[in-house]
Amino acid sequence: MATRCRSREQTYAQLYERVMKLANGLLDLGLEQGDRVAVLMLNCHRFLELYYGAMFAGLVIVPLNIRWGAKEFAYALADCQPKAFALDAAIYQHIKPYIEQLKQLGVQHFLFTDEQAPKGMIAYEDLLRKASTEEPGLNLSEDDLVGLFYTSGTTGHPKGAMLTHKNLMMNAYHAQIAFRFYSDSVYLHAAPMFHLADGAGTFTVSWNGGTHAFVPRFDPEAVLAAIEQYQATTVVLIPTMINALIHHPRVQHSNLSSLAQILYGASPMPVELLKRAMKVFGCQFQQGYGMTEAAPLVTVLTAEDHWRALTEGPERILASAGKPILGVDVRIVDDEDRDVQLGEVGEILVRGPNIMKGYWNRPEETEQALRGGWYHTKDMAKFDEEGYIYIVDRKDDMIITGGENVYSTEVESVLYEHPAVREAAVIGVPDEKWIQAIRAVVVLREGYSATERELIEFCRQHLSPYKVPKGVDLVQELPKGGTGKILKSALREQYRVLMQQKGKTP
């Protein structure tokens, strides 16, 4: 079985036929090789078909973040100028007021992927019914652009990472080597399909003839129910999703025995949270570290690494991002791009056949990011003597307080050890004395309590004095991006505005 989505199932023969019809249908609309097709949808089998249909038609798919605001959408659409726009009923309700503006941006065709398309839009199934099942006879190259994947716009305008057929193919090879995918694998798309965290294993699953199963969007109860319904063997989750699942009351009553592996990544995983999750799920865990620009895999912490850390030690391996995957080169360098010594912190540089072609319409930023033939990630890390990589922070998230460098992830890891803490984010805020002061923003677990003073004292017991937060704010929720990753940039902006209102901004 190729796909299982709600009550609809299809074999690979049926999927292939529908993909060919879609590719030909898009070309029949007058789209030409290299034209962009924007996709704004919840997870479903048609999203997967659009990925493959665009590939076979020589078009460029542009999956858009469903959690963006109007400014990000407007910028990305004006930047990539899609000729076609695919959307579903859930998204249409939000986009409806902007249809005329989208037409002014150059969108010529709206493809409605649910039943009964609104007036002026093309019904997805009607397009397929009228199209040929023959493979389009196009002369495609592995270096042709296949997708524009926009990176987070939280610190500026989104940037479109240009990925080629070769980039995605090589990532599929890397995922096959690093993870466990077979013909009987059932891959649950629980992370959003517009993001390459989900895409890390998508094409490998198809390559193996495994089954794709879908939930429209991440919801803890829906994910737990889908694992049971589809007998999912593999799911990709980010730490905030794992955190939500292990604290959901249904998890204790769910049959999760089909799960063979949970793949996680996209943001740091506190060791205490990982250990709790491994106990709850009882399956193998594997971590993939990477980024959109790398299509996305760079390193992997294998199931064997997890087992070793918990049985033979050292346990600190669980805090690492693993080792570079076969076929990808990784360096850690100083500000002059010189390799640092073992144990020293520097910026991660990556080179391999999976690295993007560049940023769409941004030649200067492309040249800077890919200078010297290496992609400069802005992730700060260090190697240990065994070759494990430890991500210590993003360059933008590192806090310099009183002249000392403090990595926010180190402080967060300590906070996660407190039994009352469910989620934590640590940022630097403007301070007259320290220039930057460490501030923690914490969400407590349901049924637990803790005070600001208690959490500060807890940190004091485990951290050097200069790393202890000067303050802790207890909140109901933390701002998150499209994948559920905590947005520290949004927190910093909130504090900047607050300080400005108080007249304390330098």
C-alpha positions in Angstrom: 0.0 0.0 0.0 1.4 3.4 -1.0 -0.8 5.8 1.0 -3.5 5.6 3.7 -5.3 8.9 4.4 -8.5 8.7 6.4 -10.6 6.2 4.6 -8.8 6.4 1.3 -6.1 3.9 0.4 -4.1 3.4 -2.8 -1.4 1.1 -4.2 1.8 2.3 -5.8 0.4 1.5 -9.2 -2.5 3.8 -8.4 -0.2 6.5 -7.0 2.0 6.4 -10.1 -1.0 6.8 -12.4 -2.4 9.7 -10.3 1.1 11.4 -10.3 1.4 11.1 -14.0 -2.1 12.6 -14.5 -1.2 15.4 -12.2 2.0 16.2 -13.9 0.3 16.2 -17.3 -2.6 18.2 -16.0 -0.3 20.9 -14.7 1.5 21.1 -18.0 -1.9 21.1 -19.8 -2.7 24.3 -17.9 0.2 26.0 -19.8 2.8 25.7 -17.0 6.3 25.3 -18.3 9.4 23.7 -17.0 10.8 25.8 -14.1 7.5 27.4 -13.2 6.6 27.5 -9.5 3.7 25.8 -7.9 2.9 27.0 -4.4 1.3 24.6 -2.0 -0.6 25.7 1.1 -2.2 22.6 2.6 -2.6 20.4 5.6 -1.0 16.9 5.5 -2.7 14.5 3.1 -2.0 12.1 0.3 -2.6 14.8 -2.3 0.3 16.8 -0.8 2.5 13.9 -1.5 1.1 13.6 -5.1 1.9 17.3 -5.6 5.6 16.7 -4.6 5.9 14.0 -7.2 3.7 15.5 -9.8 5.8 18.7 -9.8 9.0 16.7 -10.1 7.8 14.7 -13.1 6.5 17.9 -14.8 9.8 19.7 -14.3 8.1 22.3 -12.1 9.3 23.8 -8.9 7.2 23.1 -5.8 7.0 25.8 -3.2 5.5 24.4 0.1 4.4 27.3 2.3 4.3 27.5 6.0 0.6 27.3 7.2 1.5 29.3 10.3 2.9 32.3 8.6 1.4 35.7 8.9 0.2 37.9 6.0 3.6 39.6 5.7 5.6 36.4 5.3 3.1 35.1 2.7 3.1 38.3 0.7 6.9 38.4 0.6 7.4 34.7 -0.3 4.8 34.8 -3.0 6.1 38.0 -4.5 9.6 36.5 -4.4 8.9 33.2 -6.1 5.9 34.3 -8.3 4.1 31.0 -8.6 1.8 30.4 -11.6 -0.2 27.8 -9.8 -1.4 27.7 -6.2 -2.7 24.5 -4.6 -4.8 24.8 -1.4 -7.4 22.8 0.6 -10.7 23.7 2.1 -9.3 24.4 5.6 -6.8 26.8 4.2 -9.2 28.4 1.7 -11.3 29.9 4.6 -8.2 32.0 5.6 -7.0 32.8 2.1 -10.3 33.7 0.5 -10.1 37.4 1.2 -6.7 37.6 -0.5 -7.5 35.8 -3.8 -7.5 38.9 -5.9 -4.2 40.0 -4.4 -2.7 36.6 -5.2 -3.9 37.0 -8.8 -2.1 40.4 -8.9 1.1 38.6 -7.7 0.9 36.4 -10.8 -1.0 33.3 -9.7 -2.9 32.2 -12.8 -4.4 28.9 -11.6 -5.9 27.9 -8.2 -6.0 24.2 -7.6 -8.6 23.2 -4.9 -7.7 19.8 -3.5 -11.0 19.0 -1.7 -14.4 18.4 -3.3 -16.6 21.1 -4.8 -14.1 23.7 -5.8 -15.1 27.4 -5.3 -16.0 29.4 -8.4 -12.9 30.3 -10.4 -10.8 27.4 -9.0 -9.8 24.1 -10.6 -11.0 20.9 -8.8 -8.0 18.7 -8.3 -9.8 15.5 -9.1 -11.2 17.1 -12.3 -7.7 18.0 -13.4 -6.6 14.4 -13.0 -9.6 12.9 -14.7 -8.9 14.8 -17.9 -5.1 14.2 -18.1 -3.0 11.5 -19.7 -1.4 8.7 -17.7 1.7 8.7 -19.8 5.0 10.0 -18.3 5.8 13.5 -19.6 8.7 13.3 -22.1 10.8 16.0 -20.5 14.6 16.3 -20.6 15.3 16.7 -16.8 18.7 17.1 -15.2 19.7 16.1 -11.7 20.8 19.8 -11.3 17.4 21.2 -12.2 15.6 23.0 -9.4 12.8 20.8 -7.9 11.8 22.9 -4.9 12.0 26.2 -3.1 11.8 25.7 0.6 11.5 29.0 2.6 13.4 29.2 5.8 12.0 30.9 8.9 11.3 34.6 8.5 11.4 35.4 12.2 14.6 37.5 12.0 13.8 39.0 8.6 12.2 38.0 5.3 12.0 34.3 4.5 14.7 32.9 2.3 14.0 30.4 -0.4 16.5 27.5 -0.3 16.9 26.1 -3.9 17.0 22.3 -3.8 17.7 20.2 -6.9 16.6 16.7 -7.9 20.1 15.6 -6.9 19.9 17.3 -3.5 16.7 15.4 -2.6 17.9 12.1 -4.1 21.2 12.2 -2.1 19.3 13.0 1.1 17.1 9.9 0.3 20.3 7.8 0.0 21.6 9.3 3.3 18.3 8.6 5.1 18.3 5.0 3.9 21.8 4.5 5.3 21.1 6.3 8.6 17.6 5.0 9.4 15.5 1.9 9.2 13.1 1.9 6.2 11.8 -1.2 4.6 9.0 -2.3 2.3 6.7 -2.9 5.3 7.4 0.4 6.9 4.4 2.6 7.7 5.5 6.2 7.9 3.2 8.6 9.7 3.3 12.2 8.5 2.7 13.9 11.8 5.1 16.8 11.3 4.0 19.3 8.7 4.7 18.3 5.2 5.7 21.8 4.1 8.8 21.4 6.3 11.8 19.2 5.5 11.8 17.8 9.0 9.0 15.6 7.6 10.7 15.4 4.2 13.9 13.8 5.7 12.4 10.4 5.2 9.5 10.9 2.8 11.3 10.0 -0.4 13.1 7.1 1.2 9.8 5.6 2.2 8.6 5.7 -1.4 11.9 4.3 -2.6 11.4 1.3 -0.3 7.8 0.8 -1.3 6.6 1.6 2.3 3.3 3.1 3.2 2.6 6.8 3.8 0.0 7.5 6.4 -1.2 11.0 7.3 -2.7 13.2 10.0 -3.8 16.6 8.8 -1.8 18.5 11.5 0.0 17.6 14.7 -2.5 17.0 17.5 -1.4 14.7 20.3 -4.6 12.7 20.5 -4.9 12.5 16.7 -1.3 11.3 16.4 -1.7 8.6 19.1 -5.0 7.4 17.5 -3.3 7.3 14.0 -0.4 5.2 15.3 -3.0 2.7 16.4 -5.2 2.9 13.4 -2.4 2.7 10.7 -0.1 0.5 12.8 2.6 3.1 12.2 6.2 1.9 12.4 8.0 5.2 12.0 7.1 8.8 12.9 9.2 12.0 12.8 8.7 14.3 15.7 10.4 17.4 17.1 11.1 17.7 20.8 8.0 19.9 21.6 5.8 17.3 19.9 7.4 14.5 21.9 6.9 16.5 25.0 3.2 17.0 24.2 2.7 13.3 23.5 4.3 12.0 26.7 2.2 14.4 28.8 -1.1 13.6 27.1 -3.4 11.4 29.2 -4.2 9.1 26.2 -0.6 7.9 25.9 -1.0 5.6 28.9 -3.9 3.8 27.2 -2.7 3.7 23.6 -1.4 0.6 21.9 1.9 1.9 20.4 3.5 -1.5 20.0 3.7 -1.1 16.2 6.3 1.7 16.6 9.8 0.5 15.6 11.5 3.9 15.6 10.9 7.5 16.4 13.0 10.0 14.4 13.5 13.3 16.1 15.3 16.6 15.4 14.8 20.2 14.2 15.6 21.6 17.7 17.6 20.6 20.7 16.3 17.6 22.7 16.9 18.0 26.5 18.4 14.7 27.8 15.9 14.3 30.6 13.0 14.7 28.1 14.6 12.1 25.8 15.0 9.6 28.6 11.4 10.1 29.7 10.2 9.6 26.1 12.2 6.4 25.6 10.6 4.9 28.7 7.1 5.9 27.5 7.3 4.7 23.9 9.6 1.7 24.4 10.9 1.8 20.8 14.2 2.8 19.2 15.0 6.5 18.9 17.2 8.1 16.3 18.1 11.7 15.9 18.8 13.6 12.7 20.4 17.0 12.7 20.3 19.1 9.7 18.7 22.2 8.0 16.6 23.1 5.0 19.7 24.1 3.1 21.1 20.5 3.5 17.9 18.8 2.2 18.0 18.3 5.3 20.2 15.6 6.9 23.8 16.3 8.1 24.4 14.0 11.1 22.7 11.1 12.9 22.6 9.8 16.4 21.8 6.2 15.8 19.6 3.8 17.8 22.8 2.0 18.7 24.2 5.2 20.1 21.2 5.7 22.2 21.4 2.1 23.5 25.1 2.5 24.3 24.6 5.8 26.1 22.0 4.2 28.5 23.8 0.9 29.0 27.6 1.3 28.7 27.9 5.1 28.7 28.8 7.8 28.6 25.3 9.1 28.9 26.4 12.5 27.6 26.3 11.0 24.1 22.5 11.5 24.3 23.2 15.3 24.3 25.1 15.1 21.0 23.8 15.3 17.5 25.7 12.2 16.6 28.2 11.9 13.7 28.2 13.1 10.1 26.3 10.8 7.8 28.1 9.0 5.1 28.7 11.3 2.1 28.6 14.5 4.1 31.7 16.4 5.3 31.5 18.5 8.5 34.0 21.0 9.9 33.9 23.2 13.0 35.7 26.5 12.5 36.4 29.8 14.1 35.5 33.3 12.7 38.3 33.0 10.2 37.0 29.6 8.9 40.0 27.8 10.5 39.4 24.4 12.1 39.2 24.6 15.9 40.7 22.0 18.3 38.7 19.1 19.8 36.4 20.4 22.5 36.5 24.0 21.2 33.3 25.7 20.1 33.0 27.0 16.6 30.6 27.2 13.7 29.5 24.1 11.8 30.4 24.0 8.1 28.9 21.4 5.8 29.8 20.1 2.3 28.1 17.4 0.3 25.8 16.6 -2.7 22.8 17.4 -0.5 23.7 21.1 -0.1 21.4 23.6 -1.8 22.1 25.4 -5.0 21.7 28.7 -3.2 19.0 31.2 -2.1 16.4 32.2 -4.6 17.0 35.8 -5.8 19.7 36.4 -3.2 23.1 36.1 -4.9 25.0 38.0 -2.2 23.6 35.9 0.7 24.2 32.8 -1.4 27.9 33.7 -1.9 28.3 34.4 1.8 26.6 31.2 3.0 28.5 29.0 0.5 31.9 30.7 0.6 34.8 28.4 0.1 32.6 25.6 -1.1 31.1 25.0 2.4 27.7 25.9 3.7 28.0 28.0 6.8 25.2 26.9 9.1 25.5 29.5 12.0 25.1 26.6 14.4 27.8 26.6 17.1 29.1 23.2 18.1 32.1 21.1 19.2 33.6 17.7 18.4 34.5 15.2 21.2 37.4 12.7 20.9 35.1 10.1 19.3 33.8 12.4 16.6 30.4 13.1 18.2 29.1 16.6 17.5 27.5 18.7 20.3 25.4 21.6 19.2 25.7 24.3 21.8 23.6 27.1 20.3 22.7 29.1 17.3 25.0 32.1 16.8 22.0 34.3 17.3 21.0 32.6 20.5 24.3 32.7 22.3 24.2 35.1 25.2 27.1 37.4 26.2 26.6 38.5 29.8 29.2 40.4 31.7 31.7 39.5 29.0 31.1 35.7 29.3 29.6 33.5 26.6 26.6 31.5 27.8 24.9 28.9 25.6 21.1 29.0 26.1 20.8 25.2 25.6 23.0 24.5 28.6 20.7 26.5 30.9 17.6 25.0 29.3 18.9 21.4 29.9 19.2 22.2 33.6 15.7 23.6 33.7 14.3 20.5 32.1 15.7 18.4 34.9 13.3 20.1 37.3 10.2 17.9 37.7 7.8 20.8 37.3 9.2 22.1 34.0 7.4 21.1 30.8 9.0 23.6 28.4 11.8 26.2 28.7 13.4 28.8 26.6 16.4 30.9 27.6 17.2 34.2 26.0 19.4 37.3 26.6 17.6 40.5 27.3 19.1 44.1 27.4 20.5 45.0 30.8 22.3 48.2 32.0 24.8 46.3 34.2 25.4 43.1 32.3 24.6 44.4 28.7 22.7 41.1 28.3 21.0 39.4 31.2 19.9 35.7 31.1 16.1 35.3 31.2 14.2 32.0 31.3 10.7 31.6 30.1 9.0 28.5 31.4 5.8 26.5 31.0 5.0 24.2 34.0 3.7 20.7 33.8 0.0 20.3 34.5 -0.6 19.6 38.2 2.9 20.9 39.2 3.9 24.2 40.7 7.2 26.1 41.1 8.1 29.7 41.8 10.6 31.9 40.0 12.8 31.8 43.1 12.7 28.0 43.3 13.7 27.7 39.6 16.6 30.2 40.0 17.9 28.3 43.1 17.6 25.0 41.2 19.8 26.4 38.4 22.2 27.8 41.0 22.8 24.3 42.2 23.8 23.0 38.7 25.4 26.0 36.9 28.2 28.4 37.3 26.9 31.7 38.9 27.2 33.7 35.7 25.0 31.2 33.8 22.1 31.4 36.3 19.0 33.2 35.0 18.5 36.7 36.5 14.8 36.1 36.2 12.2 33.5 35.3 8.8 34.1 33.7 6.1 31.5 34.0 3.8 31.5 31.0 0.9 29.3 29.6 2.7 28.7 26.3 5.7 29.6 24.3 5.7 31.0 20.8 6.3 28.3 18.2 6.9 28.1 14.4 5.3 25.9 11.8 6.9 22.7 13.0 6.3 23.5 16.7 9.9 24.7 17.3 10.2 27.3 20.0 10.8 30.8 18.5 13.4 32.5 20.7 13.5 35.4 18.3 9.9 36.1 19.0 10.6 36.1 22.7 13.5 38.5 22.3 11.3 40.8 20.3 8.6 40.7 23.0 11.2 41.8 25.6 12.6 44.4 23.3 9.2 46.0 22.9 8.5 45.7 26.6 11.9 47.4 27.5 11.2 50.1 24.9 7.8 50.8 26.4 9.6 51.2 29.8 12.1 53.5 28.3 15.0 51.2 29.0 16.1 50.3 25.5 19.7 51.5 24.8 
